[in-house]
């Protein structure tokens, strides 16, 4: 699978073989709101193919579970406006323009 983010506050996850949309992640499926503004960075967890993190202009990092179809955690803080998000050894690393 691969994830695409951009101008909208949503993330599209596609099947790499068929190039078809698997899920559109936009929040509210799990009761958490998801992103409110543009998403700039998204990263899959190497240890769990169902988890990914995303960050953008809304000063949040969202942790998504594809099985749930929505965010399972939200972290406040970094204003991400580029590809400055990574997952390493159980930690979420971000960069912020502020």
DOLOTOR-364504 format. One record per atom (N, C-alpha, C): residue number from 1; atom name; z, x, y. Coordinates in Angstrom, 3 decimals. Atoms other than C-alpha are relative to their C-alpha. Layout:
REM DOLOTOR-364504
<pt NUM; CA; <Z; X; Y>>
...
//
This chain:
REM DOLOTOR-364504
<pt 1; N; <0.000; 0.829; -1.177>>
<pt 1; CA; <0.000; 0.000; 0.000>>
<pt 1; C; <0.000; 0.879; 1.249>>
<pt 2; N; <-0.104; -0.663; -1.289>>
<pt 2; CA; <-0.363; 0.963; 3.629>>
<pt 2; C; <0.309; -1.044; 1.063>>
<pt 3; N; <-0.447; 0.896; -1.065>>
<pt 3; CA; <1.079; -0.538; 6.803>>
<pt 3; C; <-0.714; 0.335; 1.300>>
<pt 4; N; <0.696; -0.148; -1.269>>
<pt 4; CA; <-0.618; -1.107; 10.144>>
<pt 4; C; <0.816; -0.682; 1.083>>
<pt 5; N; <-0.679; 0.583; -1.151>>
<pt 5; CA; <1.072; -1.666; 13.491>>
<pt 5; C; <-0.829; 0.291; 1.235>>
<pt 6; N; <0.785; -0.237; -1.204>>
<pt 6; CA; <-0.214; -1.813; 17.019>>
<pt 6; C; <0.449; -0.840; 1.170>>
<pt 7; N; <-0.217; 0.719; -1.249>>
<pt 7; CA; <-0.467; -4.088; 20.028>>
<pt 7; C; <0.963; -1.181; -0.130>>
<pt 8; N; <-0.833; 1.182; 0.232>>
<pt 8; CA; <1.505; -6.982; 18.495>>
<pt 8; C; <1.379; 0.404; -0.538>>
<pt 9; N; <-1.330; -0.293; 0.569>>
<pt 9; CA; <5.181; -7.194; 17.454>>
<pt 9; C; <0.071; -0.296; -1.500>>
<pt 10; N; <0.063; 0.255; 1.440>>
<pt 10; CA; <4.094; -7.536; 13.802>>
<pt 10; C; <-0.516; 1.233; -0.725>>
<pt 11; N; <0.491; -1.075; 0.859>>
<pt 11; CA; <3.290; -5.222; 10.904>>
<pt 11; C; <-0.772; -0.657; -1.135>>
<pt 12; N; <0.792; 0.490; 1.119>>
<pt 12; CA; <0.516; -5.894; 8.399>>
<pt 12; C; <0.019; 1.037; -1.108>>
<pt 13; N; <-0.023; -0.884; 1.164>>
<pt 13; CA; <0.857; -4.419; 4.909>>
<pt 13; C; <-1.155; -0.406; -0.906>>
<pt 14; N; <1.194; 0.235; 0.800>>
<pt 14; CA; <-2.326; -4.075; 2.859>>
<pt 14; C; <0.085; 0.707; -1.339>>
<pt 15; N; <0.163; -0.651; 1.285>>
<pt 15; CA; <-3.093; -3.282; -0.767>>
<pt 15; C; <-1.084; 1.061; 0.163>>
<pt 16; N; <0.935; -1.103; -0.210>>
<pt 16; CA; <-4.818; 0.104; -0.794>>
<pt 16; C; <-1.276; -0.151; -0.834>>
<pt 17; N; <1.176; 0.125; 0.874>>
<pt 17; CA; <-7.170; -0.723; -3.684>>
<pt 17; C; <-0.939; -1.120; 0.455>>
<pt 18; N; <0.831; 1.156; -0.348>>
<pt 18; CA; <-8.383; -4.163; -2.570>>
<pt 18; C; <-0.241; -0.142; 1.492>>
<pt 19; N; <0.057; 0.089; -1.467>>
<pt 19; CA; <-7.869; -3.697; 1.206>>
<pt 19; C; <0.313; -1.414; 0.504>>
<pt 20; N; <-0.392; 1.353; -0.385>>
<pt 20; CA; <-6.436; -7.222; 1.295>>
<pt 20; C; <1.437; -0.014; 0.519>>
<pt 21; N; <-1.329; 0.156; -0.579>>
<pt 21; CA; <-3.412; -8.307; 3.321>>
<pt 21; C; <0.989; -0.467; -1.057>>
<pt 22; N; <-1.068; 0.366; 0.936>>
<pt 22; CA; <-0.257; -8.402; 1.185>>
<pt 22; C; <1.046; -0.838; 0.712>>
<pt 23; N; <-1.024; 0.719; -0.746>>
<pt 23; CA; <2.250; -9.494; 3.820>>
<pt 23; C; <-0.105; 0.349; 1.483>>
<pt 24; N; <-0.118; -0.197; -1.439>>
<pt 24; CA; <2.559; -9.930; 7.571>>
<pt 24; C; <1.477; -0.063; 0.330>>
<pt 25; N; <-1.419; -0.069; -0.313>>
<pt 25; CA; <6.005; -8.827; 8.722>>
<pt 25; C; <0.200; -0.286; 1.483>>
<pt 26; N; <-0.221; 0.356; -1.402>>
<pt 26; CA; <7.094; -10.583; 11.881>>
<pt 26; C; <1.406; -0.512; 0.250>>
<pt 27; N; <-1.373; 0.458; -0.181>>
<pt 27; CA; <10.727; -11.491; 11.335>>
<pt 27; C; <0.178; -1.444; -0.389>>
<pt 28; N; <-0.438; 1.374; 0.240>>
<pt 28; CA; <12.511; -14.802; 10.895>>
<pt 28; C; <0.007; -0.432; -1.464>>
<pt 29; N; <-0.047; 0.369; 1.414>>
<pt 29; CA; <11.887; -14.909; 7.117>>
<pt 29; C; <1.385; 0.241; -0.588>>
<pt 30; N; <-1.333; -0.323; 0.494>>
<pt 30; CA; <15.341; -13.380; 6.592>>
<pt 30; C; <1.092; -0.429; 0.975>>
<pt 31; N; <-0.981; 0.418; -0.996>>
<pt 31; CA; <17.031; -14.880; 9.653>>
<pt 31; C; <0.151; 0.973; 1.148>>
<pt 32; N; <-0.018; -0.989; -1.084>>
<pt 32; CA; <16.694; -11.687; 11.712>>
<pt 32; C; <-1.301; -0.116; 0.793>>
<pt 33; N; <1.178; 0.265; -0.829>>
<pt 33; CA; <14.255; -11.803; 14.641>>
<pt 33; C; <-1.166; 0.964; -0.138>>
<pt 34; N; <1.097; -0.958; 0.039>>
<pt 34; CA; <12.181; -8.667; 13.994>>
<pt 34; C; <-0.266; 0.587; 1.376>>
<pt 35; N; <0.352; -0.604; -1.285>>
<pt 35; CA; <10.359; -6.967; 16.865>>
<pt 35; C; <-0.382; -1.067; 1.020>>
<pt 36; N; <0.370; 0.896; -1.095>>
<pt 36; CA; <9.874; -8.611; 20.247>>
<pt 36; C; <-1.163; 0.538; 0.813>>
<pt 37; N; <1.077; -0.644; -0.759>>
<pt 37; CA; <7.421; -6.110; 21.766>>
<pt 37; C; <-0.840; 0.860; -0.945>>
<pt 38; N; <0.948; -0.821; 0.740>>
<pt 38; CA; <4.667; -3.753; 20.639>>
<pt 38; C; <0.687; 0.978; -0.958>>
<pt 39; N; <-0.505; -0.927; 1.015>>
<pt 39; CA; <5.294; -1.696; 17.466>>
<pt 39; C; <-0.897; 1.236; -0.005>>
<pt 40; N; <0.760; -1.243; -0.054>>
<pt 40; CA; <4.239; 1.967; 17.647>>
<pt 40; C; <0.064; 0.822; -1.273>>
<pt 41; N; <-0.173; -0.876; 1.162>>
<pt 41; CA; <5.545; 3.543; 14.441>>
<pt 41; C; <0.506; -0.803; -1.195>>
<pt 42; N; <-0.445; 0.621; 1.244>>
<pt 42; CA; <5.988; 2.462; 10.843>>
<pt 42; C; <-0.030; 1.069; -1.089>>
<pt 43; N; <-0.123; -1.027; 1.036>>
<pt 43; CA; <7.086; 4.524; 7.837>>
<pt 43; C; <0.587; -0.611; -1.266>>
<pt 44; N; <-0.524; 0.441; 1.294>>
<pt 44; CA; <7.534; 3.672; 4.141>>
<pt 44; C; <1.084; 0.951; -0.468>>
<pt 45; N; <-1.037; -0.805; 0.639>>
<pt 45; CA; <10.623; 4.885; 2.289>>
<pt 45; C; <-0.591; 0.603; -1.277>>
<pt 46; N; <0.566; -0.666; 1.178>>
<pt 46; CA; <9.515; 7.469; -0.318>>
<pt 46; C; <0.756; -0.357; -1.277>>
<pt 47; N; <-0.814; 0.296; 1.177>>
<pt 47; CA; <12.359; 6.431; -2.650>>
<pt 47; C; <-0.065; -1.462; -0.421>>
<pt 48; N; <0.092; 1.423; 0.320>>
<pt 48; CA; <11.719; 2.670; -2.520>>
<pt 48; C; <-1.243; -0.568; 0.662>>
<pt 49; N; <1.281; 0.456; -0.538>>
<pt 49; CA; <8.180; 1.329; -2.112>>
<pt 49; C; <0.083; -1.365; 0.678>>
<pt 50; N; <-0.165; 1.303; -0.630>>
<pt 50; CA; <9.537; -2.034; -0.943>>
<pt 50; C; <0.643; 0.066; 1.374>>
<pt 51; N; <-0.672; -0.141; -1.292>>
<pt 51; CA; <11.320; -0.655; 2.131>>
<pt 51; C; <-0.860; 0.793; 0.975>>
<pt 52; N; <0.635; -0.761; -1.057>>
<pt 52; CA; <9.817; 0.455; 5.414>>
<pt 52; C; <0.762; -0.211; 1.291>>
<pt 53; N; <-0.637; 0.060; -1.316>>
<pt 53; CA; <11.071; 1.132; 8.936>>
<pt 53; C; <-1.081; -0.047; 1.056>>
<pt 54; N; <0.940; 0.069; -1.112>>
<pt 54; CA; <9.375; 0.386; 12.217>>
<pt 54; C; <0.762; 0.097; 1.311>>
<pt 55; N; <-0.612; -0.111; -1.314>>
<pt 55; CA; <10.050; 1.052; 15.875>>
<pt 55; C; <-1.036; -0.167; 1.087>>
<pt 56; N; <0.931; 0.206; -1.103>>
<pt 56; CA; <8.554; 0.271; 19.246>>
<pt 56; C; <0.693; -0.120; 1.338>>
<pt 57; N; <-0.462; 0.136; -1.374>>
<pt 57; CA; <9.067; -0.720; 22.857>>
<pt 57; C; <1.263; -0.828; 0.164>>
<pt 58; N; <-1.144; 0.904; -0.163>>
<pt 58; CA; <11.848; -3.235; 22.206>>
<pt 58; C; <1.349; 0.674; -0.230>>
<pt 59; N; <-1.222; -0.789; 0.180>>
<pt 59; CA; <14.416; -0.449; 21.668>>
<pt 59; C; <0.750; -0.333; -1.290>>
<pt 60; N; <-0.609; 0.235; 1.306>>
<pt 60; CA; <15.011; -1.400; 18.040>>
<pt 60; C; <-0.775; 0.734; -1.075>>
<pt 61; N; <0.611; -0.458; 1.241>>
<pt 61; CA; <14.327; 0.151; 14.667>>
<pt 61; C; <0.314; -1.082; -1.019>>
<pt 62; N; <-0.167; 1.055; 0.993>>
<pt 62; CA; <13.772; -2.529; 12.046>>
<pt 62; C; <-0.183; 0.592; -1.392>>
<pt 63; N; <0.128; -0.375; 1.402>>
<pt 63; CA; <14.314; -1.950; 8.328>>
<pt 63; C; <-0.474; -1.250; -0.729>>
<pt 64; N; <0.652; 1.141; 0.636>>
<pt 64; CA; <12.007; -4.264; 6.342>>
<pt 64; C; <0.040; 0.138; -1.514>>
<pt 65; N; <0.103; 0.050; 1.458>>
<pt 65; CA; <12.098; -5.299; 2.683>>
<pt 65; C; <-1.173; -0.916; -0.327>>
<pt 66; N; <1.191; 0.785; 0.306>>
<pt 66; CA; <8.699; -6.462; 1.423>>
<pt 66; C; <0.301; -1.165; -0.934>>
<pt 67; N; <-0.365; 1.091; 0.916>>
<pt 67; CA; <10.371; -8.568; -1.285>>
<pt 67; C; <0.594; -1.176; 0.748>>
<pt 68; N; <-0.618; 1.049; -0.808>>
<pt 68; CA; <12.239; -10.528; 1.399>>
<pt 68; C; <-0.978; -0.569; 1.023>>
<pt 69; N; <0.978; 0.450; -0.978>>
<pt 69; CA; <9.266; -10.764; 3.753>>
<pt 69; C; <0.479; 0.079; 1.436>>
<pt 70; N; <-0.531; -0.106; -1.352>>
<pt 70; CA; <11.327; -9.813; 6.774>>
<pt 70; C; <0.966; 1.152; 0.129>>
<pt 71; N; <-0.936; -1.103; -0.210>>
<pt 71; CA; <13.812; -7.387; 8.297>>
<pt 71; C; <1.339; -0.261; -0.689>>
<pt 72; N; <-1.322; 0.106; 0.621>>
<pt 72; CA; <17.091; -6.679; 6.513>>
<pt 72; C; <1.060; 0.712; 0.828>>
<pt 73; N; <-0.904; -0.696; -0.920>>
<pt 73; CA; <18.617; -4.406; 9.184>>
<pt 73; C; <-0.724; 0.235; 1.312>>
<pt 74; N; <0.547; -0.304; -1.313>>
<pt 74; CA; <18.145; -3.763; 12.865>>
<pt 74; C; <0.928; 0.991; 0.688>>
<pt 75; N; <-0.764; -1.023; -0.700>>
<pt 75; CA; <19.269; -0.679; 14.789>>
<pt 75; C; <-0.444; 0.027; 1.454>>
<pt 76; N; <0.323; -0.039; -1.422>>
<pt 76; CA; <19.450; -0.667; 18.579>>
<pt 76; C; <0.003; 1.427; 0.515>>
<pt 77; N; <-0.052; -1.312; -0.620>>
<pt 77; CA; <18.609; 2.366; 20.673>>
<pt 77; C; <-1.307; 0.575; 0.479>>
<pt 78; N; <1.137; -0.791; -0.472>>
<pt 78; CA; <15.392; 4.362; 20.738>>
<pt 78; C; <-1.167; -0.854; 0.498>>
<pt 79; N; <1.230; 0.593; -0.523>>
<pt 79; CA; <12.413; 3.343; 22.867>>
<pt 79; C; <-1.153; 0.840; -0.528>>
<pt 80; N; <1.047; -0.766; 0.670>>
<pt 80; CA; <9.610; 4.499; 20.605>>
<pt 80; C; <-1.359; -0.396; 0.564>>
<pt 81; N; <1.331; 0.306; -0.535>>
<pt 81; CA; <6.181; 4.788; 22.184>>
<pt 81; C; <-1.055; 0.932; -0.591>>
<pt 82; N; <0.947; -0.856; 0.712>>
<pt 82; CA; <4.417; 7.051; 19.692>>
<pt 82; C; <0.404; 0.099; -1.450>>
<pt 83; N; <-0.291; -0.182; 1.419>>
<pt 83; CA; <4.518; 8.247; 16.117>>
<pt 83; C; <1.232; 0.885; -0.157>>
<pt 84; N; <-1.234; -0.801; 0.034>>
<pt 84; CA; <8.139; 9.392; 16.283>>
<pt 84; C; <1.079; -0.691; -0.828>>
<pt 85; N; <-0.920; 0.646; 0.939>>
<pt 85; CA; <9.783; 7.758; 13.272>>
<pt 85; C; <-0.198; 0.643; -1.361>>
<pt 86; N; <0.094; -0.595; 1.323>>
<pt 86; CA; <10.603; 9.349; 9.930>>
<pt 86; C; <1.240; -0.366; -0.798>>
<pt 87; N; <-1.106; 0.202; 0.934>>
<pt 87; CA; <12.809; 8.797; 6.898>>
<pt 87; C; <0.136; 1.284; -0.800>>
<pt 88; N; <-0.213; -1.261; 0.702>>
<pt 88; CA; <14.387; 11.896; 5.374>>
<pt 88; C; <1.386; 0.029; -0.607>>
<pt 89; N; <-1.255; -0.195; 0.707>>
<pt 89; CA; <17.096; 12.256; 2.747>>
<pt 89; C; <1.037; -1.082; 0.331>>
<pt 90; N; <-0.900; 1.108; -0.268>>
<pt 90; CA; <18.577; 8.825; 3.454>>
<pt 90; C; <0.306; -0.234; 1.465>>
<pt 91; N; <-0.215; 0.144; -1.444>>
<pt 91; CA; <18.481; 9.219; 7.248>>
<pt 91; C; <-1.270; -0.505; 0.671>>
<pt 92; N; <1.101; 0.432; -0.851>>
<pt 92; CA; <16.296; 7.536; 9.851>>
<pt 92; C; <-0.018; 0.911; 1.214>>
<pt 93; N; <0.168; -0.908; -1.134>>
<pt 93; CA; <14.981; 10.025; 12.412>>
<pt 93; C; <-0.973; -0.630; 0.985>>
<pt 94; N; <0.885; 0.564; -1.009>>
<pt 94; CA; <13.495; 8.794; 15.686>>
<pt 94; C; <-0.077; 0.910; 1.221>>
<pt 95; N; <0.128; -0.606; -1.322>>
<pt 95; CA; <12.238; 10.114; 18.972>>
<pt 95; C; <-0.041; -1.129; 1.006>>
<pt 96; N; <-0.029; 1.025; -1.041>>
<pt 96; CA; <12.585; 8.243; 22.242>>
<pt 96; C; <-0.517; 0.586; 1.287>>
<pt 97; N; <0.508; -0.523; -1.265>>
<pt 97; CA; <10.844; 8.564; 25.574>>
<pt 97; C; <1.054; -0.019; 1.094>>
<pt 98; N; <-1.086; -0.006; -0.982>>
<pt 98; CA; <14.185; 8.061; 27.366>>
<pt 98; C; <1.069; 0.973; -0.433>>
//
